[in-house]
Amino acid sequence: MDVCKLLGKFTFRLFELTKHVNAYPYLFSCLIELDDS
């Protein structure tokens, strides 16, 4: 299971729905940092 890909798809879907442009880059980079450590 590729967690990063799954989160990416999920985040992209939310981004499409909400258009909260400022929120998602921060959320996504935070999730990637958590996934790395």
N, C-alpha and C positions, 0 to 999 in steps of 0.2 A: 504493500500500500504506500503510494507516494504522497506523503502528507503535504508537502509543499505544493504539488500539483492540485491536490484536493482543495486546500485552502485558497489557492489561486483562483480556481473555478468558482468557489463559493463567494470569495471577495468580489470577483468580477461580476457575478450575478447581482450581488447587493449593490455594487457600483452602478450597474445598468438601471436598477430599480430606483435608487435613491438620488443618484448624482451628487452625493456628498463628497465632492472632489478633494477637499482638504483632509478628510478623516481617513480615507483608505490607505494612502501611502504610509502613514504612521502606523496604522493597524497591521498592515502587511509586513513592514520591516520589523515590527515588534515580534510578530509571529515567527518570522524567519530567524531572528536572534534566539528566541526560545527553542526553536527546532534545532539550532546549531549546538547549543550548550548541553 
